[in-house]
Amino acid sequence: MRCALFGDQIHAYEDVLKPTGQYEISKAPTTYIDEQYKINLEELPYQMTIGQQTIIQRLNPEAGPIEPRYQPLSTLPRSPDPNGRFDIVGVVLFVEDAPRMISNIRGRESPVREISVTDTSQDHAMTISTWNDLTGKPCDAMNNWAERFNVVGFTALKTRHTRGFTLNTTMSTRIIMNPKGERADMLREWVKLYQHVLLDRQEKILNVRYPSAEKKVVTIAELRSKKASNAIPDEVAWIRVTIPDPDLQRVNAYIGCLGCGKRTHLPVGTRFPCISCKKGETTTVYRHFP
């Protein structure tokens, strides 16, 4: 039976579907095709179409579905790897209330919803951006993040190096609510013993997600300690400095895109798609020009 890929799907599934591989494919619409479009007489008169809700799981012919190979968050490569796919298991600290719509450079909108997870390998959380169908029921199932710390598995994630170091779901990603294995069991025991550690990490995320009116003033040394690997996306900090003999007549301040500086009327700290620099997601910040 034929399976049809269209447009962007051709490149997206290039590393997912391989010749001679065996797969379990679900939620893929199947339609009848006319006899004249069949390539050979043995081909079934049906065509399967890959959609946003389609789930593709590669199989081990002898043992069934291949079990994820979970790795610690600290071992994920920080250098860009467009072909890399990683399985992780972590403790959920935060789930965004509802999906947001993000426009790509072609103007097509897709829902995205962010999750913050942590583990024992590092002292801070990491953001996972879930896309499309994964922003619905899978994220809703984790909406009790504030009441208890759930251990959840994520497969086939790719790294992302905008807004710090984060992870993105792919078309092959599965969210496993009850992951099995030694690493998942170890994290469950860690949750029982170190609730105070998890509460502290969760508080840092909430302070960024829901900032108070009071400005957090930090030193330049503290800012220098922030790296792409440990900074929280959208974290805002203030510094107090002294400028000798300022020429205020030459300072022209405005609110603009973090990437290209294009002026906008949105409030500071707002995430939005910038049509000027073609970024699907950026943040408004204070800018100035001489």
TORZABA-201055 format. One record per atom (N, C-alpha, C): residue in three letters; x, y negated, z negated. Coordinates in pm, whole numbers, plus 50000, padded with zeros to 5 digits. Atoms other than C-alpha are relative to their C-alpha. Layout:
! residues N
ALAXYZ
...
This chain:
! residues 290
MET500855011950000
MET500005000050000
MET500884987650000
ARG499225012149986
ARG501264965750090
ARG499754990549883
CYS500125010450102
CYS501964938349832
CYS500484987050063
ALA499695012549932
ALA501954902449956
ALA500514989649901
LEU499465011450075
LEU504104873949820
LEU499914987750089
PHE500205012249923
PHE503474838149926
PHE500834988649942
GLY499365012450041
GLY505474805949915
GLY501125001949899
ASP498984999750104
ASP507494801249596
ASP500175013849938
GLN499914986650059
GLN506764837049489
GLN501135008250062
ILE498984992149930
ILE509224850649746
ILE501334998849927
HIS498755002150071
HIS512204835149569
HIS499895004249853
ALA500174997250142
ALA510764839349218
ALA500085014949968
TYR500024985550024
TYR510344877049253
TYR501195007250064
GLU498854993949934
GLU513634882849435
GLU500795008949905
ASP499234992450098
ASP515324894949116
ASP499135009249916
VAL500924991950079
VAL512234912148976
VAL499715013350068
LEU500364988049924
LEU511224937049247
LEU501185004550084
LYS498854994649930
LYS514014959249378
LYS499605012750076
PRO500284987749926
PRO513964987049642
PRO500265012349914
THR499974987150073
THR513415022249498
THR499644998649853
GLY500395001750140
GLY512435007149163
GLY498565004249978
GLN501364996150036
GLN509325019648982
GLN499454989949900
TYR500565010850079
TYR506964994548827
TYR498555003149961
GLU501405000050041
GLU503734991948635
GLU499484985950024
ILE500535013149962
ILE501704963348787
ILE498524999349961
SER501385001650043
SER498494951048627
SER499514985950031
LYS500665012849971
LYS496034922548692
LYS500444994350134
ALA499655004349865
ALA496914921149062
ALA498805002750092
PRO501164998049913
PRO493894915649293
PRO500345008550122
THR499824991249885
THR493524942349564
THR498834998350096
THR501055002449900
THR491614935649885
THR500195009350120
TYR499984991649880
TYR490774954850202
TYR500614992050115
ILE499445006449881
ILE492774946850519
ILE499555007650124
ASP500454994249875
ASP491734952850877
ASP501045009750055
GLU499124989749945
GLU493194983251055
GLU501064994350093
GLN499075005449902
GLN494854961351316
GLN501244993949937
TYR498875006150067
TYR497154946051053
TYR500875010349928
LYS499194989550062
LYS498504979550927
LYS501295002150080
ILE498714997949935
ILE502184985651001
ILE500115014150056
ASN499984986349951
ASN501775023451035
ASN498715007049958
LEU501264992950026
LEU498985049151025
LEU499915005249858
GLU500034994550136
GLU500015062650682
GLU499714989349894
GLU500205010850097
GLU499625028650515
GLU498524999149960
LEU501375001650049
LEU496535024550297
LEU499414986750049
PRO500625012449948
PRO494034998550421
PRO499724989849890
TYR500185009450111
TYR494524977050109
TYR501244991349986
GLN498895009150025
GLN496684947550012
GLN499894994749858
MET499955005050137
MET497724937949660
MET500654986249999
THR499505013750005
THR498294901149578
THR500464996749859
ILE499455004150129
ILE500494887849297
ILE499444986449963
GLY500565012650047
GLY498784860449094
GLY500644995649869
GLN499445005350124
GLN499494839648782
GLN499835009649883
GLN500274991050112
GLN498004866348554
GLN500625013850019
THR499424986949973
THR499864895448714
THR501175002849905
ILE498924995650088
ILE502184914848480
ILE500735011550069
ILE499174989849935
ILE505064935048628
ILE501005005249898
GLN499104993650096
GLN506924959648403
GLN500755011250070
ARG499214989549937
ARG509804980248539
ARG500005012449912
LEU500104987350072
LEU509665017148442
LEU501275008250013
ASN498994989549994
ASN512195043448358
ASN499275012650044
PRO500774988649947
PRO511005073148570
PRO499875011649903
GLU500034988550090
GLU511815098048294
GLU499404996649865
ALA500425003250137
ALA511055079547973
ALA498894989749992
GLY501065009850004
GLY508355055048075
GLY500574985849996
PRO499555013950001
PRO508635017148015
PRO501354998449930
ILE498695002650058
ILE512165004647944
ILE499854991249877
GLU500105007750122
GLU512484992247586
GLU500904987650009
PRO499175012149997
PRO513744956447544
PRO501315001949923
ARG498725000250069
ARG517374951447446
ARG500154986449933
TYR499995012750070
TYR516974924147189
TYR501424995949960
GLN498705005050040
GLN520004902247126
GLN499844987749912
PRO500085011750089
PRO520724875546862
PRO499974987050081
LEU500105012849931
LEU519944839646958
LEU501384993850023
SER498685006149988
SER523564829346898
SER500825005950114
THR499234993649894
THR524784853247170
THR499534996150140
LEU500475004149869
LEU522774837547452
LEU501024990450062
PRO498965008449938
PRO525204821647701
PRO499564985550015
ARG500325014349992
ARG525294783747679
ARG500324994050137
SER499725004949865
SER526624779948034
SER498845003950091
PRO501144997049911
PRO523954778248310
PRO500195013250074
ASP500004987249930
ASP523104812348452
ASP498625002050063
PRO501334999449938
PRO520204810448700
PRO499475014150017
ASN500434986249980
ASN520114848348738
ASN499875007849870
GLY500044993050128
GLY520334857148368
GLY498595001349945
ARG501274997650067
ARG517324872348189
ARG500305006849866
PHE499614995650133
PHE517404878747814
PHE498785003749917
ASP501044995650093
ASP515314897247556
ASP500404995849860
ILE499695004350137
ILE515124882247207
ILE498835003649910
VAL501044998350100
VAL513194888846889
VAL500294990049890
GLY499785010650097
GLY512684860946638
GLY498804997849911
VAL501065003850094
VAL510644846446355
VAL499364987050051
VAL500705011749947
VAL508004821746476
VAL499824989549891
LEU500125011150094
LEU508194787946300
LEU498964989850043
PHE500925010249950
PHE505964766846523
PHE499435004250134
VAL500674998049871
VAL503434770346806
VAL499254987250033
GLU500685012349960
GLU502244739646994
GLU498495002149999
ASP501454998850021
ASP498554732646929
ASP499265004450125
ALA500714997049874
ALA497454734347294
ALA500954998050117
PRO499125001849883
PRO499004736847642
PRO499954985750052
ARG499915012849930
ARG500164705647824
ARG500175002850148
MET499884998549857
MET499954701048199
MET501234992450049
ILE498775005949948
ILE503304694848372
ILE499975000850152
SER499965000349854
SER503674684348736
SER501425002550048
ASN498684997849942
ASN506564697548946
ASN500244989950111
ILE499665009849897
ILE508284678949229
ILE499055000450118
ARG500994999049891
ARG505574691249469
ARG498634994949958
GLY501275005250049
GLY502834676349253
GLY499065010649948
ARG500854989250050
ARG501484710349145
ARG500105000749848
GLU500025000050146
GLU500424711848779
GLU499985014249944
SER499974987150068
SER501164741048546
SER499944997649850
PRO500065001650146
PRO500324745648176
PRO501285005149935
VAL498824995850077
VAL503224747847930
VAL499694998249851
ARG500245000450144
ARG503194754547556
ARG501275004549930
GLU498714997450062
GLU506214754147327
GLU499875007849869
ILE499914991950120
ILE507164778847054
ILE501404998149944
SER498695000750065
SER510004775146801
SER500235012949922
VAL499664987550068
VAL511724806946678
VAL501404998849940
THR498684999650061
THR514744814846462
THR500345014349964
ASP499584986850048
ASP516784844546343
ASP501194998249906
THR498915000650098
THR519724852946115
THR501324995950061
SER498715002349935
SER522424845546372
SER500394985450006
GLN499695014249997
GLN522204807446352
GLN499124992749899
ASP500685007250107
ASP521024780646110
ASP498984990050050
HIS501005009049947
HIS518544763046337
HIS499065007850092
ALA501024993649916
ALA515524770646554
ALA500314997750147
MET499875001549855
MET515324774846930
MET498604999150061
THR501295002349935
THR512514763347158
THR499835009250120
ILE500384992049883
ILE510794786847403
ILE498804993250066
SER501125005849924
SER508614770847671
SER499285011350074
THR500814990049931
THR505834794447776
THR499204993250109
TRP500635006149884
TRP504224788548115
TRP498805008350047
ASN501144994049930
ASN500964795548296
ASN499165009049908
ASP500944991550074
ASP498974825548169
ASP500465002949857
LEU499504997250134
LEU501234830547867
LEU499654989049900
THR500355010950091
THR500084797147724
THR498645002149935
GLY501354997650053
GLY496614811547652
GLY499985009649883
LYS500204990350108
LYS495834842647449
LYS501285004049928
PRO498784996450073
PRO499454852547374
PRO500424989649896
CYS499655010550097
CYS500134818747208
CYS498914998449895
ASP501105000950098
ASP496694817847044
ASP500145010749892
ALA499844989150096
ALA497544850946879
ALA501024996649893
MET498985003950098
MET500424833546699
MET499634987249926
ASN500405012850057
ASN498374803946573
ASN499984999849848
ASN499914999750147
ASN498784815046210
ASN501434997849954
TRP498595002250031
TRP502414803846219
TRP500194992649868
ALA499845007950121
ALA501824780045927
ALA499745008149874
GLU500384992150118
GLU500504807245695
GLU501025010949970
ARG498994989650021
ARG503104834545748
ARG500915000450120
PHE498985000049895
PHE506234839745952
PHE499955013450073
ASN500154987949920
ASN505594864746230
ASN501295003050076
VAL498894995549918
VAL508334885046398
VAL499445004150135
VAL500554998149866
VAL507684884646775
VAL501135002350098
GLY499024997249897
GLY509564898447074
GLY499664992850130
PHE500165006749871
PHE510084880247406
PHE500985006450098
THR499134993649901
THR511454896747720
THR500184991150122
ALA499715006549871
ALA513004883748043
ALA499914984849993
LEU499945014550010
LEU513604848147924
LEU501224994950078
LYS498865006349937
LYS515864824548116
LYS500384987549922
THR499525011750073
THR518004796647972
THR499714987350078
ARG500285013149940
ARG517314760148034
ARG500884989749930
HIS499035009350057
HIS519744731347984
HIS499574985450013
THR500545013550010
THR517484700747991
THR499364998549863
ARG500495002450136
ARG516414684847662
ARG500705009449901
GLY499274990850085
GLY519174704747491
GLY500005014050060
PHE499964986149954
PHE519494742547513
PHE498715006849956
THR501274993650029
THR516104759847535
THR499825012350086
LEU500314988149923
LEU514484790947680
LEU498674998150072
ASN501235000549920
ASN511794794847947
ASN499515014150027
THR500554987249957
THR509434823548018
THR500105001050151
THR499984997449857
THR509524839448362
THR498765008250036
MET501154992149957
MET507024859048568
MET500045014249945
SER499894986550056
SER508324890948404
SER499975000149847
THR499965000850146
THR508164878648044
THR498795006849937
ARG501054994650086
ARG506174898547790
ARG500184994649860
ILE499985003950140
ILE505274885947443
ILE499495011849919
ILE500294987750074
ILE505344915647204
ILE499714996349855
MET500415004450133
MET503394908946884
MET500485009349889
ASN499534990650102
ASN504584940146701
ASN501245007350052
PRO498814994049941
PRO508124946146826
PRO500585011149912
LYS499404988850071
LYS509884978346733
LYS501514999650017
GLY498564999149990
GLY513514986446676
GLY500704994949875
GLU499215003350119
GLU516294980846425
GLU500064985049975
ARG499875014450018
ARG516654943546489
ARG498694993849952
ALA501305005150044
ALA512924936746450
ALA499745003649854
ASP500194995750140
ASP512814956746124
ASP500884991849905
MET499105008150082
MET515824937545990
MET499454986149978
LEU500565013450013
LEU514124904246060
LEU498804999949905
ARG501154999350092
ARG510974915345875
ARG500475000249855
GLU499454999750136
GLU513064923045567
GLU500594986449964
TRP499435013350023
TRP514834889445604
TRP498904990049966
VAL501125009050028
VAL511474871445609
VAL499545001549854
LYS500434997650138
LYS510544887545275
LYS500964994049899
LEU498995004250097
LEU513804877545106
LEU500334985150006
TYR499525013849982
TYR514434842745246
TYR498904990750050
GLN501095009049965
GLN511124824345263
GLN500444985449989
HIS499585013850019
HIS512844792645134
HIS500834995050119
VAL499215003849883
VAL515254792745430
VAL499094997050118
LEU500935002049889
LEU512424796245679
LEU499164987549981
LEU500785012150027
LEU510384769045509
LEU500814987450028
ASP499145011549974
ASP513354745245531
ASP500154997750150
ARG499865001449855
ARG513844752145905
ARG498684995650063
GLN501305004049948
GLN510134748745966
GLN499734985349973
GLU500225014150035
GLU510044715245786
GLU500744990750095
LYS499245008249907
LYS512754701446015
LYS499274998750134
ILE500755000349873
ILE510674710846320
ILE498774991149987
LEU501225007850019
LEU507504695646177
LEU500314985049990
ASN499625014150010
ASN509334663146099
ASN500244993950137
VAL499795004949863
VAL510244660346468
VAL498684999850076
ARG501274999049927
ARG506864671546600
ARG498994989749952
TYR500975009450059
TYR504864649446362
TYR500764989949915
PRO499155009450074
PRO507204620646267
PRO499174990349916
SER500645009950085
SER506294597245985
SER500324986050050
ALA499765013849959
ALA506174559646022
ALA501364995049952
GLU498715004050054
GLU509364557145817
GLU501135004550093
LYS498904996949910
LYS512484555546034
LYS501125007349925
LYS498904992450058
LYS515214581045961
LYS501324994250050
VAL498735006249964
VAL518544562545956
VAL501145009749972
VAL498884990950014
VAL521654583846013
VAL501304992750034
THR498705005849969
THR525354577246048
THR500465004650137
ILE499454996149870
ILE527364578646370
ILE500665013749990
ALA499384986950019
ALA529254608346225
ALA498975011250008
GLU501064989949993
GLU525964627246185
GLU499545002050143
LEU500394998849860
LEU525054619746545
LEU501035007950079
ARG498954992949929
ARG528404632746665
ARG499965015049972
SER500094985750032
SER527724665946491
SER498915007150078
LYS501084994249922
LYS524674671046711
LYS500545005050135
LYS499614994149873
LYS525324694347003
LYS498755004950073
ALA501144994949923
ALA523094707347281
ALA499495013149942
SER500384987050052
SER523084741047106
SER499244999449868
ASN500665000550131
ASN521784728846767
ASN499044988449984
ALA500945011250010
ALA519754697546842
ALA498585004750025
ILE501424997149981
ILE515964698846817
ILE499484991350113
PRO500525008249891
PRO514284687647143
PRO499074989049949
ASP500825011750031
ASP512704652947118
ASP500274994449861
GLU499645005750130
GLU514424645846785
GLU500444985550020
VAL499695014349990
VAL514664608046732
VAL500724995749872
ALA499245004950115
ALA517244591946505
ALA500304985250018
TRP499685014349999
TRP518024555946413
TRP501354998049931
ILE498755003650065
ILE521404541046330
ILE499974985049968
ARG499905014050041
ARG522124508446148
ARG501404995250030
VAL498695004949959
VAL524964488946307
VAL500044984849988
THR499795014550002
THR526404454046295
THR500684995950130
ILE499455004849874
ILE527004435946624
ILE500524985849978
PRO499475013550022
PRO529374406346584
PRO499724990950120
ASP500255010349898
ASP528364375246778
ASP499165005350117
PRO500834994849889
PRO525484390746980
PRO499484988850089
ASP500565009449904
ASP524374372747293
ASP498615005150040
LEU501344994749981
LEU520644379547271
LEU499364995250130
GLN500575005149876
GLN519924358747580
GLN500265009750117
ARG499664990949891
ARG521514386147791
ARG499445014049979
VAL500574986950028
VAL519624415247634
VAL498555000350046
ASN501364998349949
ASN516514426347823
ASN499565014449972
ALA500424986750043
ALA514814455847651
ALA498645003650060
TYR501264994949948
TYR512014477347788
TYR499905014849967
ILE500214985650021
ILE510554512747765
ILE500075006850136
GLY499834993349871
GLY511624536748038
GLY500315014749985
CYS499704985749994
CYS512444572348143
CYS501385002749942
LEU498724996150057
LEU515214589747949
LEU501015003550107
GLY499094995649896
GLY516664603148273
GLY500484988950091
CYS499625009749899
CYS516584575348529
CYS499804985549956
GLY500205013650049
GLY515494545048325
GLY498834992750062
LYS501155006449937
LYS512374537948535
LYS499034994849895
ARG500885006350098
ARG510104513848346
ARG498645006949996
THR501334994250018
THR506844527648204
THR499284992749887
HIS500815006250105
HIS504004515147986
HIS499605009949892
LEU500314990050102
LEU503794547347783
LEU500744997049871
PRO499315002350128
PRO504694546047411
PRO501325007549994
VAL498714993550019
VAL508234555247305
VAL499815014049942
GLY500104986350048
GLY508674592747253
GLY498995008550073
THR501014992549924
THR505964602847502
THR500685008750107
ARG499494991249895
ARG506754632947723
ARG499094998950123
PHE500785002049878
PHE505664628648084
PHE500835004250121
PRO499264997149876
PRO506584638848443
PRO500374986950070
CYS499545012449937
CYS508694611748608
CYS500035001750151
ILE500054999149854
ILE507904606348975
ILE501214993250063
SER498855007049946
SER511014584749013
SER501215009350013
CYS498854990949995
CYS513714610148920
CYS499595014550024
LYS500524986849963
LYS511464640249005
LYS500135010349888
LYS499944990650110
LYS511754655448659
LYS498595003949956
GLY501334995450040
GLY508784676948562
GLY499654996349858
GLU500255003750138
GLU509204667248198
GLU501164991749948
THR498995008750060
THR511094638148041
THR499354992349886
THR500495007250117
THR510694614147748
THR500234985150017
THR499835014549998
THR510164576747716
THR500884995549884
VAL499085005350101
VAL512884557747527
VAL500174985050023
TYR499655014149982
TYR514004522047471
TYR501194999150095
ARG498905002449907
ARG516204510047756
ARG500294985150004
HIS499705014249982
HIS517934477347835
HIS500924998450119
PHE499085002949891
PHE519784460848119
PHE500564985949977
PRO499365013050024
PRO522194431148117
PRO499354989050083
